[in-house]
Amino acid sequence: MTDAHTAPDLLSLGDLDRDRASRMVSEALRGADDGELFLEYKQSEGLVFDNGRLKSASFDTSQGMALRAVAGESAGLSHSNEISEASLKRASDSVQAVTSGYSGTYAAAPERTNISLYKPDNPLGGPSFEEKVRLLEKIDAYARGKDSRVRQVTASMAGTWQVVEILRADGQFYKDIRPLVRINVSVVAGDGDKQESGTYGFGGRSGFGEFLAENQWQFAVDEALRQALVNLDAVPAPAGELDVVLGPGWPGILLHEAVGHGLEGDFNRKKTSAFAGLVGQRVASPGVTVVDDGLLQDRRGSLSIDDEGTPSQRTVLIEDGILVGFMQDRQNARLMNTVSTGNGRRQSYAHIPMPRMTNTVMMAGDHAPDEILSSVKDGIYAVNFGGGQVDITSGKFVFSCTEAYRIENGRLGAPVKGAMLIGNGPDAMTRVSMVGNDMKLDTGIGTCGKQGQGVPVGVGQPTLRIDGLTVGGTAA
């Protein structure tokens, strides 16, 4: 199996050499504003253990290349799973349709960096397949032995090892080797005719290593089971306008969806974002600072370089409530007369890059979590979230809570089920009245979708109080 020490030279996987490929790319992108040859080699492995048996196991190796030409607001992409001179020639003929009759000035290459945010080791190189199966069996047995109410256990492991190379028309060359792993445990617990589920996942840009330690996977099982048992005792959620306290960490997914997407450059250039034209204006309460930080070591959303070769950055988006910037790829940055922030990302060689989040985080404030909870007379404490929907143009969102509690007179009450948080992202940010001092990152499970592309991301936030948010509930 290929490992970090034998990471392939991707051009050599076909019949291309570096000099010949450079000349062909330079010719293909003549007259373009920007563009590159993007090459990718990827190994992926996934195992799912369900209902006491190995349900599925897969191992996949893929490779391919894509040539992109950018001309003004237009971009052409031609891709192939064959890395060869013939494929590059066909791609060149295709993308030249975008630059035909166009005369642009090819953009300067991204600056280089010595930053390395993760080790290039291949996580698929160990432990062995048999060892992984045995571990999943142990997870299943441990969960079932914890409580007689456990009815179903699903445990999964997934890992990828991605090598990307970027060759520009000016001869500049960039390379990154990206590991990524994730482990997930779901538990269904039942009592009579009633049953509920809980889930916990974790991972990051590294080998499986520490994630397979006994204390790690046992904690994952304990947490998934705890959530399931909490939900067994849950009562119907109230409905109406209530004060809402969001827990630290994963609840930052609401920030990611309801606010983060609206701060991506393409939506603002096209003026389809609720934040368009508001730079320099107050868009959130004082004390609210939001950053997109692609420089966090080993985090799921981090990248040493993005998929255009630009080094990742820590980009301040909202500072003390004032909108100060957007996340940019190279094309949108040029069109908006600014610079790329290292947020040009693509799902694979078969997809075009666009502005995407990395690790989007609200920074800590001054309030202790207990102080925030005790300040609420009548509300909801939301700890975990499931699915949600967001309209980027209006900022409206709907999110379902998978773990939430009633707050009554400053004290946590019964767990509730069926709670939906409904609101408008920009409006919700102005309703933030208290920001906790306990900022926490998620456990490494986020995947973000945009225009049919999914990429790994991270989120984070401290405990947060939002006043007067609409809660959709099921209580009579």
C-alpha positions as CSV (number, residue, x, y, z in Angstrom):
1,M,0.0,0.0,0.0
2,T,1.3,3.5,-0.9
3,D,2.4,5.4,2.2
4,A,3.8,8.9,2.8
5,H,7.3,7.8,1.8
6,T,6.1,6.6,-1.7
7,A,3.6,9.4,-2.4
8,P,3.4,9.3,-6.2
9,D,4.5,12.0,-8.6
10,L,1.1,12.4,-10.1
11,L,2.3,13.4,-13.6
12,S,4.3,10.2,-13.7
13,L,1.2,8.1,-13.3
14,G,0.6,8.7,-17.0
15,D,2.9,9.5,-19.8
16,L,3.4,13.1,-19.0
17,D,6.7,14.7,-17.8
18,R,6.9,18.0,-16.0
19,D,8.3,20.1,-18.8
20,R,5.9,18.9,-21.4
21,A,2.9,19.3,-19.1
22,S,4.1,22.9,-18.3
23,R,4.3,23.8,-21.9
24,M,0.8,22.4,-22.6
25,V,-0.8,24.2,-19.7
26,S,0.9,27.5,-20.6
27,E,-0.4,27.2,-24.2
28,A,-3.9,26.2,-23.1
29,L,-4.2,29.1,-20.7
30,R,-2.9,31.8,-23.0
31,G,-5.1,34.9,-22.6
32,A,-6.7,33.6,-19.4
33,D,-6.9,35.5,-16.2
34,D,-6.1,32.5,-14.1
35,G,-6.3,28.7,-14.1
36,E,-4.3,25.6,-13.4
37,L,-3.8,21.9,-13.9
38,F,-5.1,20.1,-10.8
39,L,-4.1,16.5,-10.2
40,E,-5.3,14.2,-7.5
41,Y,-4.6,10.7,-6.2
42,K,-6.8,9.4,-3.4
43,Q,-7.2,6.2,-1.4
44,S,-10.3,5.7,0.7
45,E,-11.4,3.1,3.1
46,G,-14.7,2.6,5.0
47,L,-16.0,0.0,7.4
48,V,-19.5,-0.2,8.9
49,F,-20.4,-2.6,11.7
50,D,-24.1,-2.8,12.4
51,N,-26.4,-5.2,14.4
52,G,-23.5,-7.4,15.5
53,R,-21.9,-7.9,12.1
54,L,-19.7,-6.3,9.5
55,K,-22.3,-4.7,7.2
56,S,-20.0,-3.2,4.6
57,A,-16.4,-2.6,3.8
58,S,-14.8,-0.7,1.0
59,F,-11.5,0.3,-0.3
60,D,-11.1,2.6,-3.3
61,T,-8.3,4.2,-5.2
62,S,-9.0,7.0,-7.6
63,Q,-6.9,9.4,-9.6
64,G,-7.6,12.2,-12.2
65,M,-6.8,15.6,-13.5
66,A,-8.6,18.8,-14.3
67,L,-7.6,21.8,-16.4
68,R,-9.3,25.1,-15.5
69,A,-9.3,28.3,-17.4
70,V,-10.7,31.6,-15.9
71,A,-11.7,34.5,-18.0
72,G,-13.5,37.3,-16.3
73,E,-16.6,35.9,-14.5
74,S,-16.5,32.8,-16.6
75,A,-14.6,29.6,-15.9
76,G,-14.2,26.4,-17.9
77,L,-13.2,23.0,-16.4
78,S,-12.4,19.9,-18.2
79,H,-11.5,16.7,-16.2
80,S,-10.5,13.1,-16.8
81,N,-9.7,10.1,-14.7
82,E,-6.8,9.4,-17.0
83,I,-3.6,11.4,-16.4
84,S,-2.0,11.4,-19.9
85,E,-0.9,13.7,-22.6
86,A,-3.9,12.8,-24.7
87,S,-6.3,13.7,-21.9
88,L,-4.5,17.0,-21.3
89,K,-4.7,17.8,-25.0
90,R,-8.5,17.2,-25.1
91,A,-8.9,19.3,-21.9
92,S,-6.9,22.1,-23.5
93,D,-9.1,22.1,-26.6
94,S,-12.2,22.3,-24.3
95,V,-11.2,25.1,-22.0
96,Q,-9.9,27.3,-24.8
97,A,-13.6,27.9,-25.7
98,V,-13.7,30.0,-22.6
99,T,-10.7,32.2,-23.5
100,S,-11.5,32.4,-27.3
101,G,-11.4,36.1,-28.2
102,Y,-10.6,37.0,-24.6
103,S,-7.3,38.7,-23.7
104,G,-6.5,38.7,-20.0
105,T,-3.5,39.1,-17.8
106,Y,-2.5,35.9,-16.0
107,A,-2.7,36.4,-12.3
108,A,0.4,36.2,-10.1
109,A,1.1,32.8,-8.5
110,P,0.1,32.2,-4.8
111,E,2.8,33.0,-2.3
112,R,4.5,29.9,-0.9
113,T,4.6,28.8,2.7
114,N,6.5,26.3,4.8
115,I,3.5,25.7,7.1
116,S,2.6,22.0,7.5
117,L,-0.6,21.5,9.5
118,Y,-0.6,17.7,9.4
119,K,1.7,14.8,8.9
120,P,1.5,13.2,5.5
121,D,1.4,9.7,6.8
122,N,-1.2,7.4,5.2
123,P,-3.8,6.4,7.8
124,L,-4.9,3.4,5.6
125,G,-1.5,1.8,6.2
126,G,-2.4,0.7,9.8
127,P,-3.9,-0.8,11.7
128,S,-4.8,-3.8,9.5
129,F,-8.2,-4.5,8.2
130,E,-8.6,-7.4,10.6
131,E,-7.6,-5.2,13.6
132,K,-10.2,-2.6,12.6
133,V,-12.9,-5.2,12.4
134,R,-12.0,-6.6,15.8
135,L,-12.1,-3.1,17.2
136,L,-15.6,-2.5,15.8
137,E,-16.6,-5.8,17.4
138,K,-15.3,-4.6,20.7
139,I,-17.2,-1.3,20.4
140,D,-20.4,-3.2,19.7
141,A,-19.9,-5.5,22.6
142,Y,-19.0,-2.7,25.0
143,A,-22.1,-0.7,24.1
144,R,-24.4,-3.7,24.5
145,G,-22.9,-4.5,27.8
146,K,-23.5,-1.0,29.2
147,D,-27.2,-1.0,29.4
148,S,-30.0,-3.6,28.8
149,R,-32.0,-1.0,26.9
150,V,-29.5,-0.9,24.0
151,R,-31.2,-2.3,21.0
152,Q,-28.9,-1.4,18.1
153,V,-25.3,-0.3,17.7
154,T,-23.7,1.0,14.6
155,A,-20.0,1.8,14.5
156,S,-18.0,3.0,11.5
157,M,-14.5,3.9,10.6
158,A,-13.4,5.9,7.5
159,G,-10.1,7.1,6.3
160,T,-8.7,8.9,3.2
161,W,-5.3,9.8,2.0
162,Q,-5.3,12.5,-0.7
163,V,-2.3,13.7,-2.7
164,V,-2.9,16.9,-4.8
165,E,-0.6,18.7,-7.2
166,I,-1.2,22.0,-8.9
167,L,0.7,23.1,-12.0
168,R,0.2,26.7,-13.2
169,A,0.7,28.2,-16.6
170,D,3.7,30.2,-15.2
171,G,5.4,27.0,-14.3
172,Q,4.8,27.3,-10.5
173,F,4.1,23.9,-8.9
174,Y,2.4,23.1,-5.5
175,K,1.8,19.9,-3.7
176,D,-0.1,18.8,-0.6
177,I,-0.6,15.4,1.1
178,R,-3.8,15.2,3.2
179,P,-4.8,12.5,5.6
180,L,-8.3,12.4,7.1
181,V,-10.0,9.9,9.5
182,R,-13.3,9.7,11.2
183,I,-14.9,7.3,13.7
184,N,-18.6,7.3,14.5
185,V,-20.8,5.4,17.0
186,S,-24.6,5.4,17.0
187,V,-26.8,3.7,19.7
188,V,-30.5,3.1,19.7
189,A,-32.0,2.5,23.2
190,G,-35.5,1.4,23.9
191,D,-38.0,1.1,26.7
192,G,-41.2,-0.8,25.7
193,D,-42.6,0.7,22.5
194,K,-40.4,3.8,22.8
195,Q,-36.9,4.1,21.4
196,E,-34.5,6.9,20.8
197,S,-31.0,7.3,19.3
198,G,-27.8,9.0,20.2
199,T,-24.6,9.5,18.2
200,Y,-21.0,10.6,18.7
201,G,-18.2,11.0,16.1
202,F,-14.6,12.2,16.1
203,G,-11.6,12.5,13.8
204,G,-9.2,14.8,12.2
205,R,-6.3,15.1,9.8
206,S,-4.0,12.4,11.1
207,G,-3.7,8.6,11.2
208,F,-6.1,6.6,13.3
209,G,-3.5,6.5,16.1
210,E,-4.8,8.2,19.2
211,F,-8.4,8.0,18.0
212,L,-8.3,4.2,18.5
213,A,-7.2,4.4,22.1
214,E,-9.5,2.6,24.4
215,N,-10.5,5.6,26.4
216,Q,-11.4,7.4,23.1
217,W,-13.8,4.9,21.7
218,Q,-15.3,4.0,25.1
219,F,-16.1,7.7,25.6
220,A,-17.7,7.8,22.2
221,V,-19.9,4.8,23.1
222,D,-20.7,6.3,26.5
223,E,-21.7,9.7,25.0
224,A,-23.9,8.1,22.3
225,L,-25.6,6.0,24.9
226,R,-26.1,8.9,27.2
227,Q,-27.8,10.9,24.4
228,A,-30.1,8.0,23.6
229,L,-31.1,7.6,27.2
230,V,-31.7,11.3,27.7
231,N,-34.0,11.3,24.7
232,L,-35.9,8.4,26.1
233,D,-36.9,10.6,29.0
234,A,-37.5,13.7,26.8
235,V,-40.9,15.5,26.8
236,P,-42.4,17.4,23.9
237,A,-40.6,20.7,23.3
238,P,-42.5,24.0,23.8
239,A,-43.3,26.3,20.9
240,G,-43.0,30.1,20.7
241,E,-40.5,32.9,21.0
242,L,-38.0,31.9,23.7
243,D,-34.5,32.7,24.9
244,V,-32.1,30.1,23.6
245,V,-28.7,29.0,25.0
246,L,-26.5,27.2,22.6
247,G,-23.9,24.8,24.1
248,P,-20.2,25.1,23.1
249,G,-18.6,23.2,20.2
250,W,-20.8,21.4,17.7
251,P,-23.7,23.9,18.0
252,G,-21.4,26.1,16.0
253,I,-22.9,24.3,13.0
254,L,-25.8,26.8,13.2
255,L,-23.2,29.6,12.9
256,H,-21.6,27.8,10.0
257,E,-24.9,27.4,8.1
258,A,-26.8,30.5,9.0
259,V,-24.0,33.0,8.9
260,G,-20.8,31.4,7.4
261,H,-22.2,30.7,3.9
262,G,-23.4,34.2,3.7
263,L,-19.9,35.4,4.2
264,E,-18.4,33.5,1.2
265,G,-17.1,35.8,-1.5
266,D,-19.2,34.5,-4.5
267,F,-22.5,35.1,-2.8
268,N,-21.4,38.7,-1.9
269,R,-20.0,39.5,-5.3
270,K,-23.3,38.4,-6.9
271,K,-25.2,40.3,-4.2
272,T,-27.2,37.2,-3.3
273,S,-26.1,37.1,0.3
274,A,-28.0,38.8,3.1
275,F,-24.6,40.4,4.1
276,A,-23.8,41.9,0.6
277,G,-22.7,45.5,0.8
278,L,-22.5,45.5,4.6
279,V,-18.7,45.6,5.2
280,G,-17.9,48.1,7.9
281,Q,-21.4,47.9,9.3
282,R,-22.7,46.3,12.5
283,V,-24.2,42.8,11.7
284,A,-23.9,41.2,15.1
285,S,-24.0,42.2,18.8
286,P,-20.9,43.8,20.4
287,G,-18.6,41.0,21.6
288,V,-19.3,38.7,18.6
289,T,-16.2,37.9,16.7
290,V,-16.2,35.2,14.0
291,V,-13.2,33.9,12.2
292,D,-12.5,31.3,9.6
293,D,-9.3,29.6,10.6
294,G,-7.7,27.1,8.2
295,L,-4.5,27.0,10.3
296,L,-5.6,24.9,13.2
297,Q,-3.2,21.9,13.6
298,D,-4.7,18.5,12.5
299,R,-8.3,19.8,12.4
300,R,-10.7,18.4,9.9
301,G,-11.2,21.7,8.1
302,S,-7.6,22.7,8.0
303,L,-5.5,22.9,4.8
304,S,-1.8,23.7,4.4
305,I,-2.7,25.1,1.0
306,D,-6.2,25.3,-0.6
307,D,-7.0,23.7,-3.9
308,E,-5.6,26.7,-5.9
309,G,-2.3,26.6,-4.1
310,T,-3.0,29.5,-1.8
311,P,-1.8,29.1,1.8
312,S,-4.6,28.8,4.4
313,Q,-5.1,31.8,6.6
314,R,-6.9,32.9,9.7
315,T,-9.5,35.3,8.3
316,V,-11.5,37.6,10.6
317,L,-15.1,37.9,9.2
318,I,-16.9,39.7,12.0
319,E,-15.0,41.7,14.6
320,D,-16.8,42.8,17.8
321,G,-20.0,42.8,15.8
322,I,-18.7,44.6,12.7
323,L,-18.5,42.9,9.3
324,V,-14.9,43.2,8.2
325,G,-14.4,40.7,5.4
326,F,-15.3,37.6,3.4
327,M,-13.8,34.3,2.5
328,Q,-12.3,34.4,-1.0
329,D,-11.0,32.1,-3.7
330,R,-8.8,33.6,-6.5
331,Q,-11.5,34.4,-9.1
332,N,-13.9,36.1,-6.8
333,A,-11.1,38.0,-5.0
334,R,-9.9,39.4,-8.3
335,L,-13.4,40.4,-9.4
336,M,-13.9,42.1,-6.0
337,N,-10.5,43.8,-6.1
338,T,-9.2,42.0,-3.1
339,V,-7.0,39.0,-2.4
340,S,-7.6,35.3,-1.9
341,T,-7.9,34.2,1.7
342,G,-7.0,30.6,1.0
343,N,-10.6,29.4,0.8
344,G,-10.6,28.1,-2.8
345,R,-11.8,24.5,-2.3
346,R,-13.1,21.7,-4.4
347,Q,-14.5,18.2,-3.6
348,S,-12.3,16.5,-6.1
349,Y,-10.5,16.9,-9.4
350,A,-13.9,16.6,-11.1
351,H,-15.2,19.8,-9.4
352,I,-14.5,23.5,-9.9
353,P,-13.1,25.4,-6.9
354,M,-15.2,28.0,-5.1
355,P,-15.1,29.9,-1.8
356,R,-15.7,27.5,1.0
357,M,-15.2,27.5,4.8
358,T,-12.5,25.7,6.6
359,N,-12.9,25.9,10.4
360,T,-15.4,28.6,11.2
361,V,-15.4,29.7,14.8
362,M,-17.0,32.3,17.1
363,M,-14.4,33.5,19.6
364,A,-14.8,33.3,23.4
365,G,-16.4,36.1,25.4
366,D,-16.4,37.0,29.1
367,H,-19.3,35.1,30.6
368,A,-19.1,31.8,32.5
369,P,-21.5,29.1,31.2
370,D,-23.3,28.8,34.5
371,E,-23.9,32.6,34.5
372,I,-25.5,32.4,31.1
373,L,-27.8,29.6,32.0
374,S,-28.8,31.2,35.3
375,S,-29.8,34.4,33.4
376,V,-32.6,32.7,31.5
377,K,-36.0,32.6,33.0
378,D,-37.8,30.7,30.3
379,G,-36.0,29.1,27.4
380,I,-34.2,26.2,25.7
381,Y,-30.6,24.9,26.1
382,A,-29.6,23.3,22.8
383,V,-26.6,21.0,23.0
384,N,-26.6,19.0,19.8
385,F,-28.0,19.5,16.4
386,G,-29.1,17.3,13.5
387,G,-30.2,18.5,10.0
388,G,-31.1,22.0,9.0
389,Q,-32.0,24.2,6.0
390,V,-30.7,27.7,5.2
391,D,-31.7,30.3,2.5
392,I,-28.5,32.2,1.7
393,T,-30.3,35.1,0.2
394,S,-32.6,35.8,3.0
395,G,-30.6,34.2,5.8
396,K,-33.6,32.3,7.1
397,F,-32.8,29.0,8.8
398,V,-34.5,26.0,10.4
399,F,-32.4,23.6,12.6
400,S,-33.5,20.5,14.5
401,C,-32.1,19.8,18.0
402,T,-31.1,16.3,18.7
403,E,-30.4,17.1,22.4
404,A,-32.0,20.0,24.2
405,Y,-33.3,20.9,27.7
406,R,-35.9,23.2,29.1
407,I,-34.5,26.2,31.1
408,E,-36.8,27.4,33.9
409,N,-35.9,30.2,36.3
410,G,-32.2,29.8,35.5
411,R,-32.1,26.0,36.1
412,L,-31.9,23.2,33.6
413,G,-35.2,21.2,33.5
414,A,-36.4,18.2,31.6
415,P,-34.9,17.1,28.2
416,V,-37.1,18.0,25.3
417,K,-37.6,16.4,21.9
418,G,-38.9,17.8,18.6
419,A,-37.3,21.3,19.1
420,M,-36.7,23.3,16.0
421,L,-34.8,26.6,16.0
422,I,-36.2,29.0,13.4
423,G,-34.8,32.4,12.6
424,N,-32.7,34.6,10.3
425,G,-28.9,34.4,10.5
426,P,-28.1,38.1,10.4
427,D,-31.0,38.9,12.8
428,A,-30.0,36.1,15.2
429,M,-26.5,37.5,15.5
430,T,-27.9,40.9,16.7
431,R,-29.9,39.0,19.4
432,V,-26.8,37.5,21.0
433,S,-26.8,38.9,24.5
434,M,-24.1,36.8,26.2
435,V,-21.0,35.1,24.9
436,G,-19.3,32.4,27.0
437,N,-15.7,32.1,28.0
438,D,-15.6,28.4,27.1
439,M,-15.0,28.3,23.3
440,K,-14.8,24.7,22.1
441,L,-14.1,23.1,18.7
442,D,-16.3,20.3,17.4
443,T,-14.9,16.8,17.6
444,G,-14.0,16.5,13.9
445,I,-17.2,15.4,12.1
446,G,-18.3,18.2,9.8
447,T,-18.9,18.0,6.1
448,C,-20.2,21.0,4.2
449,G,-22.3,20.9,1.1
450,K,-22.5,23.7,-1.5
451,Q,-23.7,23.5,-5.1
452,G,-23.4,19.7,-5.0
453,Q,-19.9,19.6,-3.6
454,G,-19.0,18.3,-0.1
455,V,-15.8,19.2,1.7
456,P,-14.6,18.5,5.3
457,V,-15.0,21.4,7.7
458,G,-14.8,22.3,11.3
459,V,-16.9,24.5,13.6
460,G,-16.7,25.9,17.1
461,Q,-18.1,28.4,19.5
462,P,-18.5,29.1,23.2
463,T,-21.8,28.9,25.2
464,L,-24.1,31.5,23.7
465,R,-27.3,33.2,24.7
466,I,-29.7,34.4,21.9
467,D,-32.7,36.3,23.0
468,G,-36.1,35.8,21.4
469,L,-35.5,33.0,18.9
470,T,-38.5,31.2,17.5
471,V,-38.7,27.6,18.7
472,G,-40.9,25.1,16.9
473,G,-42.1,22.5,19.3
474,T,-44.6,19.6,19.7
475,A,-46.0,20.4,23.1
476,A,-49.8,20.7,23.1
